[in-house]
Amino acid sequence: MLTTKKKTTVIKGVARHDTDTGSADVQIALLSKQIDELAKHLKKNPKDFHSRRGLLQMVADRRAHLRYLETNNKRRYTALIKKLGLKK
């Protein structure tokens, strides 16, 4: 679970303007941070299958947002992939 402080730092890193909290860039960045934290949790707790299901849902949601961004704005997509260090 992300704290409010962590969320604000992630949002400030990728926001397109001052009040941007829901653009695809921000959503992808927040999902990536949540996925990283949940992956650490699952390494310590390998039998936590309910959290694993949530992780898979978040990965699918991030993939859908990335696909949307790739089709609508290729330049923002490539910049975000580099900034977050994602594969593709």
Gaussian input, Z-matrix of N, CA and C with variables (Angstrom, degrees):
# hf/3-21g

backbone

0 1
 N
 C     1     B1
 C     2     B2     1     A1
 N     3     B3     2     A2     1     D1
 C     4     B4     3     A3     2     D2
 C     5     B5     4     A4     3     D3
 N     6     B6     5     A5     4     D4
 C     7     B7     6     A6     5     D5
 C     8     B8     7     A7     6     D6
 N     9     B9     8     A8     7     D7
 C    10    B10     9     A9     8     D8
 C    11    B11    10    A10     9     D9
 N    12    B12    11    A11    10    D10
 C    13    B13    12    A12    11    D11
 C    14    B14    13    A13    12    D12
 N    15    B15    14    A14    13    D13
 C    16    B16    15    A15    14    D14
 C    17    B17    16    A16    15    D15
 N    18    B18    17    A17    16    D16
 C    19    B19    18    A18    17    D17
 C    20    B20    19    A19    18    D18
 N    21    B21    20    A20    19    D19
 C    22    B22    21    A21    20    D20
 C    23    B23    22    A22    21    D21
 N    24    B24    23    A23    22    D22
 C    25    B25    24    A24    23    D23
 C    26    B26    25    A25    24    D24
 N    27    B27    26    A26    25    D25
 C    28    B28    27    A27    26    D26
 C    29    B29    28    A28    27    D27
 N    30    B30    29    A29    28    D28
 C    31    B31    30    A30    29    D29
 C    32    B32    31    A31    30    D30
 N    33    B33    32    A32    31    D31
 C    34    B34    33    A33    32    D32
 C    35    B35    34    A34    33    D33
 N    36    B36    35    A35    34    D34
 C    37    B37    36    A36    35    D35
 C    38    B38    37    A37    36    D36
 N    39    B39    38    A38    37    D37
 C    40    B40    39    A39    38    D38
 C    41    B41    40    A40    39    D39
 N    42    B42    41    A41    40    D40
 C    43    B43    42    A42    41    D41
 C    44    B44    43    A43    42    D42
 N    45    B45    44    A44    43    D43
 C    46    B46    45    A45    44    D44
 C    47    B47    46    A46    45    D45
 N    48    B48    47    A47    46    D46
 C    49    B49    48    A48    47    D47
 C    50    B50    49    A49    48    D48
 N    51    B51    50    A50    49    D49
 C    52    B52    51    A51    50    D50
 C    53    B53    52    A52    51    D51
 N    54    B54    53    A53    52    D52
 C    55    B55    54    A54    53    D53
 C    56    B56    55    A55    54    D54
 N    57    B57    56    A56    55    D55
 C    58    B58    57    A57    56    D56
 C    59    B59    58    A58    57    D57
 N    60    B60    59    A59    58    D58
 C    61    B61    60    A60    59    D59
 C    62    B62    61    A61    60    D60
 N    63    B63    62    A62    61    D61
 C    64    B64    63    A63    62    D62
 C    65    B65    64    A64    63    D63
 N    66    B66    65    A65    64    D64
 C    67    B67    66    A66    65    D65
 C    68    B68    67    A67    66    D66
 N    69    B69    68    A68    67    D67
 C    70    B70    69    A69    68    D68
 C    71    B71    70    A70    69    D69
 N    72    B72    71    A71    70    D70
 C    73    B73    72    A72    71    D71
 C    74    B74    73    A73    72    D72
 N    75    B75    74    A74    73    D73
 C    76    B76    75    A75    74    D74
 C    77    B77    76    A76    75    D75
 N    78    B78    77    A77    76    D76
 C    79    B79    78    A78    77    D77
 C    80    B80    79    A79    78    D78
 N    81    B81    80    A80    79    D79
 C    82    B82    81    A81    80    D80
 C    83    B83    82    A82    81    D81
 N    84    B84    83    A83    82    D82
 C    85    B85    84    A84    83    D83
 C    86    B86    85    A85    84    D84
 N    87    B87    86    A86    85    D85
 C    88    B88    87    A87    86    D86
 C    89    B89    88    A88    87    D87
 N    90    B90    89    A89    88    D88
 C    91    B91    90    A90    89    D89
 C    92    B92    91    A91    90    D90
 N    93    B93    92    A92    91    D91
 C    94    B94    93    A93    92    D92
 C    95    B95    94    A94    93    D93
 N    96    B96    95    A95    94    D94
 C    97    B97    96    A96    95    D95
 C    98    B98    97    A97    96    D96
 N    99    B99    98    A98    97    D97
 C   100   B100    99    A99    98    D98
 C   101   B101   100   A100    99    D99
 N   102   B102   101   A101   100   D100
 C   103   B103   102   A102   101   D101
 C   104   B104   103   A103   102   D102
 N   105   B105   104   A104   103   D103
 C   106   B106   105   A105   104   D104
 C   107   B107   106   A106   105   D105
 N   108   B108   107   A107   106   D106
 C   109   B109   108   A108   107   D107
 C   110   B110   109   A109   108   D108
 N   111   B111   110   A110   109   D109
 C   112   B112   111   A111   110   D110
 C   113   B113   112   A112   111   D111
 N   114   B114   113   A113   112   D112
 C   115   B115   114   A114   113   D113
 C   116   B116   115   A115   114   D114
 N   117   B117   116   A116   115   D115
 C   118   B118   117   A117   116   D116
 C   119   B119   118   A118   117   D117
 N   120   B120   119   A119   118   D118
 C   121   B121   120   A120   119   D119
 C   122   B122   121   A121   120   D120
 N   123   B123   122   A122   121   D121
 C   124   B124   123   A123   122   D122
 C   125   B125   124   A124   123   D123
 N   126   B126   125   A125   124   D124
 C   127   B127   126   A126   125   D125
 C   128   B128   127   A127   126   D126
 N   129   B129   128   A128   127   D127
 C   130   B130   129   A129   128   D128
 C   131   B131   130   A130   129   D129
 N   132   B132   131   A131   130   D130
 C   133   B133   132   A132   131   D131
 C   134   B134   133   A133   132   D132
 N   135   B135   134   A134   133   D133
 C   136   B136   135   A135   134   D134
 C   137   B137   136   A136   135   D135
 N   138   B138   137   A137   136   D136
 C   139   B139   138   A138   137   D137
 C   140   B140   139   A139   138   D138
 N   141   B141   140   A140   139   D139
 C   142   B142   141   A141   140   D140
 C   143   B143   142   A142   141   D141
 N   144   B144   143   A143   142   D142
 C   145   B145   144   A144   143   D143
 C   146   B146   145   A145   144   D144
 N   147   B147   146   A146   145   D145
 C   148   B148   147   A147   146   D146
 C   149   B149   148   A148   147   D147
 N   150   B150   149   A149   148   D148
 C   151   B151   150   A150   149   D149
 C   152   B152   151   A151   150   D150
 N   153   B153   152   A152   151   D151
 C   154   B154   153   A153   152   D152
 C   155   B155   154   A154   153   D153
 N   156   B156   155   A155   154   D154
 C   157   B157   156   A156   155   D155
 C   158   B158   157   A157   156   D156
 N   159   B159   158   A158   157   D157
 C   160   B160   159   A159   158   D158
 C   161   B161   160   A160   159   D159
 N   162   B162   161   A161   160   D160
 C   163   B163   162   A162   161   D161
 C   164   B164   163   A163   162   D162
 N   165   B165   164   A164   163   D163
 C   166   B166   165   A165   164   D164
 C   167   B167   166   A166   165   D165
 N   168   B168   167   A167   166   D166
 C   169   B169   168   A168   167   D167
 C   170   B170   169   A169   168   D168
 N   171   B171   170   A170   169   D169
 C   172   B172   171   A171   170   D170
 C   173   B173   172   A172   171   D171
 N   174   B174   173   A173   172   D172
 C   175   B175   174   A174   173   D173
 C   176   B176   175   A175   174   D174
 N   177   B177   176   A176   175   D175
 C   178   B178   177   A177   176   D176
 C   179   B179   178   A178   177   D177
 N   180   B180   179   A179   178   D178
 C   181   B181   180   A180   179   D179
 C   182   B182   181   A181   180   D180
 N   183   B183   182   A182   181   D181
 C   184   B184   183   A183   182   D182
 C   185   B185   184   A184   183   D183
 N   186   B186   185   A185   184   D184
 C   187   B187   186   A186   185   D185
 C   188   B188   187   A187   186   D186
 N   189   B189   188   A188   187   D187
 C   190   B190   189   A189   188   D188
 C   191   B191   190   A190   189   D189
 N   192   B192   191   A191   190   D190
 C   193   B193   192   A192   191   D191
 C   194   B194   193   A193   192   D192
 N   195   B195   194   A194   193   D193
 C   196   B196   195   A195   194   D194
 C   197   B197   196   A196   195   D195
 N   198   B198   197   A197   196   D196
 C   199   B199   198   A198   197   D197
 C   200   B200   199   A199   198   D198
 N   201   B201   200   A200   199   D199
 C   202   B202   201   A201   200   D200
 C   203   B203   202   A202   201   D201
 N   204   B204   203   A203   202   D202
 C   205   B205   204   A204   203   D203
 C   206   B206   205   A205   204   D204
 N   207   B207   206   A206   205   D205
 C   208   B208   207   A207   206   D206
 C   209   B209   208   A208   207   D207
 N   210   B210   209   A209   208   D208
 C   211   B211   210   A210   209   D209
 C   212   B212   211   A211   210   D210
 N   213   B213   212   A212   211   D211
 C   214   B214   213   A213   212   D212
 C   215   B215   214   A214   213   D213
 N   216   B216   215   A215   214   D214
 C   217   B217   216   A216   215   D215
 C   218   B218   217   A217   216   D216
 N   219   B219   218   A218   217   D217
 C   220   B220   219   A219   218   D218
 C   221   B221   220   A220   219   D219
 N   222   B222   221   A221   220   D220
 C   223   B223   222   A222   221   D221
 C   224   B224   223   A223   222   D222
 N   225   B225   224   A224   223   D223
 C   226   B226   225   A225   224   D224
 C   227   B227   226   A226   225   D225
 N   228   B228   227   A227   226   D226
 C   229   B229   228   A228   227   D227
 C   230   B230   229   A229   228   D228
 N   231   B231   230   A230   229   D229
 C   232   B232   231   A231   230   D230
 C   233   B233   232   A232   231   D231
 N   234   B234   233   A233   232   D232
 C   235   B235   234   A234   233   D233
 C   236   B236   235   A235   234   D234
 N   237   B237   236   A236   235   D235
 C   238   B238   237   A237   236   D236
 C   239   B239   238   A238   237   D237
 N   240   B240   239   A239   238   D238
 C   241   B241   240   A240   239   D239
 C   242   B242   241   A241   240   D240
 N   243   B243   242   A242   241   D241
 C   244   B244   243   A243   242   D242
 C   245   B245   244   A244   243   D243
 N   246   B246   245   A245   244   D244
 C   247   B247   246   A246   245   D245
 C   248   B248   247   A247   246   D246
 N   249   B249   248   A248   247   D247
 C   250   B250   249   A249   248   D248
 C   251   B251   250   A250   249   D249
 N   252   B252   251   A251   250   D250
 C   253   B253   252   A252   251   D251
 C   254   B254   253   A253   252   D252
 N   255   B255   254   A254   253   D253
 C   256   B256   255   A255   254   D254
 C   257   B257   256   A256   255   D255
 N   258   B258   257   A257   256   D256
 C   259   B259   258   A258   257   D257
 C   260   B260   259   A259   258   D258
 N   261   B261   260   A260   259   D259
 C   262   B262   261   A261   260   D260
 C   263   B263   262   A262   261   D261

   B1=1.4394
   B2=1.5273
   B3=1.3158
   B4=1.4525
   B5=1.5236
   B6=1.3083
   B7=1.4579
   B8=1.5256
   B9=1.3105
   B10=1.4559
   B11=1.5209
   B12=1.3131
   B13=1.4606
   B14=1.5316
   B15=1.3374
   B16=1.4661
   B17=1.5257
   B18=1.3413
   B19=1.4594
   B20=1.5184
   B21=1.3225
   B22=1.4603
   B23=1.5262
   B24=1.3249
   B25=1.4586
   B26=1.5251
   B27=1.3319
   B28=1.4682
   B29=1.5217
   B30=1.3257
   B31=1.4662
   B32=1.5240
   B33=1.3385
   B34=1.4645
   B35=1.5236
   B36=1.3090
   B37=1.4580
   B38=1.5169
   B39=1.3337
   B40=1.4656
   B41=1.5214
   B42=1.3315
   B43=1.4638
   B44=1.5241
   B45=1.3098
   B46=1.4532
   B47=1.5245
   B48=1.3509
   B49=1.4608
   B50=1.5281
   B51=1.3032
   B52=1.4633
   B53=1.5169
   B54=1.3205
   B55=1.4663
   B56=1.5183
   B57=1.3221
   B58=1.4659
   B59=1.5313
   B60=1.3337
   B61=1.4589
   B62=1.5154
   B63=1.3227
   B64=1.4475
   B65=1.5084
   B66=1.3301
   B67=1.4566
   B68=1.5293
   B69=1.2996
   B70=1.4622
   B71=1.5304
   B72=1.3203
   B73=1.4688
   B74=1.5279
   B75=1.3179
   B76=1.4675
   B77=1.5212
   B78=1.3253
   B79=1.4573
   B80=1.5209
   B81=1.3152
   B82=1.4581
   B83=1.5276
   B84=1.3273
   B85=1.4619
   B86=1.5255
   B87=1.3341
   B88=1.4615
   B89=1.5275
   B90=1.3205
   B91=1.4619
   B92=1.5258
   B93=1.3225
   B94=1.4598
   B95=1.5227
   B96=1.3245
   B97=1.4641
   B98=1.5329
   B99=1.3413
   B100=1.4606
   B101=1.5220
   B102=1.3187
   B103=1.4633
   B104=1.5185
   B105=1.3309
   B106=1.4693
   B107=1.5244
   B108=1.3372
   B109=1.4658
   B110=1.5325
   B111=1.3217
   B112=1.4585
   B113=1.5279
   B114=1.3198
   B115=1.4659
   B116=1.5202
   B117=1.3337
   B118=1.4688
   B119=1.5236
   B120=1.3255
   B121=1.4663
   B122=1.5267
   B123=1.3236
   B124=1.4670
   B125=1.5296
   B126=1.3178
   B127=1.4573
   B128=1.5223
   B129=1.3411
   B130=1.4631
   B131=1.5278
   B132=1.3438
   B133=1.4661
   B134=1.5263
   B135=1.3235
   B136=1.4716
   B137=1.5305
   B138=1.3215
   B139=1.4614
   B140=1.5243
   B141=1.3112
   B142=1.4653
   B143=1.5277
   B144=1.3178
   B145=1.4623
   B146=1.5245
   B147=1.3177
   B148=1.4553
   B149=1.5328
   B150=1.3107
   B151=1.4640
   B152=1.5218
   B153=1.3306
   B154=1.4602
   B155=1.5299
   B156=1.3192
   B157=1.4642
   B158=1.5272
   B159=1.3293
   B160=1.4566
   B161=1.5140
   B162=1.3236
   B163=1.4584
   B164=1.5247
   B165=1.3168
   B166=1.4615
   B167=1.5230
   B168=1.3208
   B169=1.4612
   B170=1.5272
   B171=1.3329
   B172=1.4651
   B173=1.5254
   B174=1.3300
   B175=1.4689
   B176=1.5239
   B177=1.3212
   B178=1.4638
   B179=1.5259
   B180=1.3185
   B181=1.4629
   B182=1.5322
   B183=1.3305
   B184=1.4600
   B185=1.5223
   B186=1.3251
   B187=1.4625
   B188=1.5340
   B189=1.3338
   B190=1.4640
   B191=1.5319
   B192=1.3279
   B193=1.4643
   B194=1.5263
   B195=1.3330
   B196=1.4623
   B197=1.5253
   B198=1.3175
   B199=1.4618
   B200=1.5249
   B201=1.3293
   B202=1.4726
   B203=1.5235
   B204=1.3182
   B205=1.4600
   B206=1.5265
   B207=1.3277
   B208=1.4642
   B209=1.5291
   B210=1.3199
   B211=1.4651
   B212=1.5235
   B213=1.3277
   B214=1.4592
   B215=1.5226
   B216=1.3090
   B217=1.4637
   B218=1.5291
   B219=1.3075
   B220=1.4679
   B221=1.5300
   B222=1.3233
   B223=1.4641
   B224=1.5322
   B225=1.3391
   B226=1.4684
   B227=1.5206
   B228=1.3326
   B229=1.4645
   B230=1.5193
   B231=1.3236
   B232=1.4629
   B233=1.5320
   B234=1.3382
   B235=1.4657
   B236=1.5249
   B237=1.3256
   B238=1.4633
   B239=1.5240
   B240=1.3216
   B241=1.4675
   B242=1.5309
   B243=1.3294
   B244=1.4611
   B245=1.5214
   B246=1.3283
   B247=1.4611
   B248=1.5229
   B249=1.3477
   B250=1.4514
   B251=1.5264
   B252=1.3111
   B253=1.4610
   B254=1.5206
   B255=1.3277
   B256=1.4679
   B257=1.5190
   B258=1.3157
   B259=1.4647
   B260=1.5263
   B261=1.2991
   B262=1.4600
   B263=1.4796
   A1=109.21
   A2=115.78
   A3=120.37
   A4=110.59
   A5=115.84
   A6=119.52
   A7=109.02
   A8=115.84
   A9=120.98
   A10=110.89
   A11=116.74
   A12=121.06
   A13=110.99
   A14=116.57
   A15=120.30
   A16=110.59
   A17=116.59
   A18=120.07
   A19=111.27
   A20=116.48
   A21=118.96
   A22=111.72
   A23=117.72
   A24=119.33
   A25=111.11
   A26=116.86
   A27=120.30
   A28=109.86
   A29=116.72
   A30=120.82
   A31=110.32
   A32=117.62
   A33=120.14
   A34=111.67
   A35=117.39
   A36=120.73
   A37=114.34
   A38=117.95
   A39=119.69
   A40=114.10
   A41=118.68
   A42=121.12
   A43=110.90
   A44=115.96
   A45=121.61
   A46=111.46
   A47=116.78
   A48=122.02
   A49=108.24
   A50=118.14
   A51=121.98
   A52=114.27
   A53=118.06
   A54=120.92
   A55=112.88
   A56=117.18
   A57=121.71
   A58=110.34
   A59=116.00
   A60=119.96
   A61=112.25
   A62=119.01
   A63=119.29
   A64=115.85
   A65=117.99
   A66=119.11
   A67=109.59
   A68=115.85
   A69=120.51
   A70=110.80
   A71=116.62
   A72=120.20
   A73=111.17
   A74=115.84
   A75=121.08
   A76=110.34
   A77=116.95
   A78=120.20
   A79=111.35
   A80=117.49
   A81=121.30
   A82=110.01
   A83=117.07
   A84=120.63
   A85=111.30
   A86=117.47
   A87=120.84
   A88=111.02
   A89=116.45
   A90=119.46
   A91=110.98
   A92=117.17
   A93=120.35
   A94=110.90
   A95=116.84
   A96=120.67
   A97=110.52
   A98=117.06
   A99=120.52
   A100=111.16
   A101=116.96
   A102=121.80
   A103=110.01
   A104=117.10
   A105=120.42
   A106=111.26
   A107=116.77
   A108=120.06
   A109=111.21
   A110=116.77
   A111=119.79
   A112=111.18
   A113=116.97
   A114=119.85
   A115=110.77
   A116=117.04
   A117=120.28
   A118=110.82
   A119=116.28
   A120=121.03
   A121=110.68
   A122=116.45
   A123=120.12
   A124=112.37
   A125=117.65
   A126=118.97
   A127=110.89
   A128=115.92
   A129=120.03
   A130=111.62
   A131=116.77
   A132=122.55
   A133=109.93
   A134=117.94
   A135=119.91
   A136=114.60
   A137=118.73
   A138=120.09
   A139=112.88
   A140=118.22
   A141=122.15
   A142=109.12
   A143=115.73
   A144=121.18
   A145=112.60
   A146=118.86
   A147=121.16
   A148=110.57
   A149=116.36
   A150=119.84
   A151=110.77
   A152=116.83
   A153=120.20
   A154=110.66
   A155=116.44
   A156=120.36
   A157=110.35
   A158=116.68
   A159=120.70
   A160=112.04
   A161=116.37
   A162=121.08
   A163=110.68
   A164=116.59
   A165=120.17
   A166=111.58
   A167=117.28
   A168=120.74
   A169=111.05
   A170=116.46
   A171=120.21
   A172=111.16
   A173=116.17
   A174=119.72
   A175=110.30
   A176=117.05
   A177=121.07
   A178=110.96
   A179=116.84
   A180=121.45
   A181=110.14
   A182=117.05
   A183=120.57
   A184=110.49
   A185=116.33
   A186=120.40
   A187=110.87
   A188=116.41
   A189=120.24
   A190=110.66
   A191=117.56
   A192=120.48
   A193=110.90
   A194=116.65
   A195=119.95
   A196=111.42
   A197=116.76
   A198=120.59
   A199=110.37
   A200=116.86
   A201=121.79
   A202=110.10
   A203=116.41
   A204=120.56
   A205=110.81
   A206=116.76
   A207=120.47
   A208=111.25
   A209=117.15
   A210=119.38
   A211=112.02
   A212=117.94
   A213=119.99
   A214=114.52
   A215=118.22
   A216=120.30
   A217=109.37
   A218=116.06
   A219=122.05
   A220=111.72
   A221=117.84
   A222=120.95
   A223=111.14
   A224=116.90
   A225=120.74
   A226=111.02
   A227=116.13
   A228=121.38
   A229=110.77
   A230=117.38
   A231=119.96
   A232=111.35
   A233=117.18
   A234=120.19
   A235=110.71
   A236=116.65
   A237=120.64
   A238=111.26
   A239=117.21
   A240=121.26
   A241=109.99
   A242=116.92
   A243=120.20
   A244=111.01
   A245=116.79
   A246=120.87
   A247=111.59
   A248=117.63
   A249=121.47
   A250=112.65
   A251=117.04
   A252=120.30
   A253=112.67
   A254=116.88
   A255=120.65
   A256=109.53
   A257=116.01
   A258=121.54
   A259=108.77
   A260=115.89
   A261=125.53
   A262=109.79
   D1=132.27
   D2=-178.91
   D3=-86.15
   D4=136.06
   D5=175.16
   D6=-79.51
   D7=165.34
   D8=-179.09
   D9=-62.38
   D10=-37.78
   D11=-179.67
   D12=-64.95
   D13=-43.05
   D14=178.74
   D15=-65.22
   D16=-40.02
   D17=179.54
   D18=-61.91
   D19=-44.59
   D20=-178.02
   D21=-65.15
   D22=-36.35
   D23=178.20
   D24=-68.32
   D25=-38.38
   D26=177.96
   D27=-66.33
   D28=-43.15
   D29=-178.73
   D30=-64.62
   D31=-43.30
   D32=179.73
   D33=-62.94
   D34=-29.20
   D35=-178.80
   D36=-71.43
   D37=-28.08
   D38=-175.20
   D39=-125.33
   D40=0.85
   D41=-176.83
   D42=-63.96
   D43=144.51
   D44=-178.64
   D45=-84.86
   D46=-27.77
   D47=175.95
   D48=-149.61
   D49=-179.74
   D50=-171.74
   D51=-61.49
   D52=-39.14
   D53=-175.94
   D54=-102.27
   D55=18.43
   D56=-178.48
   D57=-76.96
   D58=114.19
   D59=177.19
   D60=-129.98
   D61=-5.10
   D62=-174.38
   D63=-133.07
   D64=9.06
   D65=179.44
   D66=-68.38
   D67=165.30
   D68=-179.13
   D69=-60.22
   D70=-36.86
   D71=179.29
   D72=-59.73
   D73=-47.19
   D74=-178.47
   D75=-66.32
   D76=-43.38
   D77=-179.33
   D78=-62.95
   D79=-40.58
   D80=179.32
   D81=-65.76
   D82=-42.58
   D83=179.79
   D84=-63.83
   D85=-42.87
   D86=179.24
   D87=-65.50
   D88=-42.83
   D89=178.02
   D90=-63.01
   D91=-38.87
   D92=179.53
   D93=-63.33
   D94=-41.77
   D95=178.90
   D96=-65.48
   D97=-42.49
   D98=178.25
   D99=-64.19
   D100=-40.07
   D101=179.51
   D102=-63.21
   D103=-42.39
   D104=178.68
   D105=-61.60
   D106=-44.93
   D107=-178.73
   D108=-67.21
   D109=-39.55
   D110=-179.66
   D111=-70.44
   D112=-33.21
   D113=176.78
   D114=-64.47
   D115=-38.91
   D116=175.77
   D117=-62.62
   D118=-41.74
   D119=178.65
   D120=-61.64
   D121=-42.47
   D122=-177.21
   D123=-71.47
   D124=-24.20
   D125=174.95
   D126=-68.97
   D127=-34.13
   D128=177.93
   D129=-80.33
   D130=-30.45
   D131=-175.69
   D132=-125.03
   D133=77.27
   D134=-173.31
   D135=-68.57
   D136=-16.43
   D137=-178.63
   D138=-95.42
   D139=8.26
   D140=-179.78
   D141=-83.22
   D142=82.15
   D143=-173.68
   D144=-74.59
   D145=-26.71
   D146=178.05
   D147=-67.60
   D148=-40.93
   D149=177.15
   D150=-69.99
   D151=-33.51
   D152=177.59
   D153=-62.83
   D154=-38.69
   D155=177.92
   D156=-64.69
   D157=-41.12
   D158=176.43
   D159=-62.94
   D160=-38.22
   D161=177.46
   D162=-62.00
   D163=-44.79
   D164=179.57
   D165=-63.82
   D166=-36.02
   D167=177.17
   D168=-66.51
   D169=-40.56
   D170=178.73
   D171=-65.89
   D172=-39.48
   D173=178.57
   D174=-63.61
   D175=-41.65
   D176=178.53
   D177=-65.25
   D178=-39.68
   D179=179.40
   D180=-65.76
   D181=-43.02
   D182=178.31
   D183=-63.83
   D184=-40.13
   D185=179.18
   D186=-61.71
   D187=-40.21
   D188=178.79
   D189=-65.60
   D190=-42.22
   D191=178.03
   D192=-64.58
   D193=-40.22
   D194=177.83
   D195=-63.88
   D196=-40.78
   D197=178.67
   D198=-63.22
   D199=-41.57
   D200=177.78
   D201=-60.92
   D202=-47.93
   D203=-177.52
   D204=-65.68
   D205=-37.23
   D206=-179.77
   D207=-64.81
   D208=-39.99
   D209=-178.42
   D210=-75.74
   D211=-31.90
   D212=-174.89
   D213=-93.24
   D214=-31.82
   D215=-178.71
   D216=-151.29
   D217=91.85
   D218=-175.00
   D219=-63.65
   D220=-36.47
   D221=-177.79
   D222=-65.11
   D223=-46.31
   D224=177.68
   D225=-63.86
   D226=-36.11
   D227=179.18
   D228=-61.85
   D229=-50.51
   D230=-177.88
   D231=-66.08
   D232=-37.09
   D233=178.60
   D234=-65.22
   D235=-40.47
   D236=-179.07
   D237=-69.21
   D238=-39.46
   D239=178.12
   D240=-60.92
   D241=-42.87
   D242=178.78
   D243=-66.43
   D244=-42.81
   D245=-176.64
   D246=-65.18
   D247=-40.24
   D248=-177.85
   D249=-86.89
   D250=-14.67
   D251=179.47
   D252=73.96
   D253=34.59
   D254=179.32
   D255=-89.14
   D256=156.97
   D257=177.22
   D258=-82.35
   D259=147.06
   D260=170.52
   D261=155.34

